[in-house]
Amino acid sequence: ADAEDTRGRDGSDELYAVMLLSALAMLAEMLAFLLPHGARGSIAFIPYLASALIAPHWAAVLGIVVVASVIQFSHRTRLEALIFNVSQQALTLTVAILAYKGLRGVSFLAVSHDSLAVVTRKMGLAAVK
């Protein structure tokens, strides 16, 4: 059997992708910028949403919980706020994954042998059918 035929069947590619995207999210969270009135902003939502498209299952949610917990803890966030913030991010990603799977979305790694144009066309058509 060809190595390309078995790629990702055991889920290791998706777990590796989630770990990589979680590391990128951690970096993005550490590079957060300050907003007025003491708020913070970051671009960490990009790797978070990418992990939902690449691994639309529990591993993506676990990744966001770990990253958000570490970041909130490092900022010495009050326990109540930490729990709320992490829960809110986990719930948001969970709902996004459920909506994506409800529209018959599949992991982008399942169609990795296609070009970007073909993958975009397949994913877009799956959402409107």
Rosetta blueprint (number, residue, H / E / L):
1 A L
2 D L
3 A H
4 E H
5 D H
6 T H
7 R L
8 G L
9 R L
10 D L
11 G L
12 S H
13 D H
14 E H
15 L H
16 Y H
17 A H
18 V H
19 M H
20 L H
21 L H
22 S H
23 A H
24 L H
25 A H
26 M H
27 L H
28 A H
29 E H
30 M H
31 L L
32 A L
33 F E
34 L E
35 L L
36 P H
37 H H
38 G H
39 A L
40 R E
41 G E
42 S L
43 I L
44 A L
45 F H
46 I H
47 P H
48 Y H
49 L H
50 A H
51 S H
52 A H
53 L H
54 I H
55 A L
56 P L
57 H L
58 W H
59 A H
60 A H
61 V H
62 L H
63 G H
64 I H
65 V H
66 V H
67 V H
68 A H
69 S H
70 V H
71 I H
72 Q H
73 F H
74 S H
75 H L
76 R L
77 T L
78 R L
79 L H
80 E H
81 A H
82 L H
83 I H
84 F H
85 N H
86 V H
87 S H
88 Q H
89 Q H
90 A H
91 L H
92 T H
93 L H
94 T H
95 V H
96 A H
97 I H
98 L H
99 A H
100 Y H
101 K H
102 G H
103 L L
104 R L
105 G L
106 V L
107 S L
108 F H
109 L H
110 A H
111 V H
112 S L
113 H L
114 D L
115 S L
116 L H
117 A H
118 V H
119 V H
120 T H
121 R H
122 K H
123 M H
124 G H
125 L H
126 A H
127 A H
128 V H
129 K L
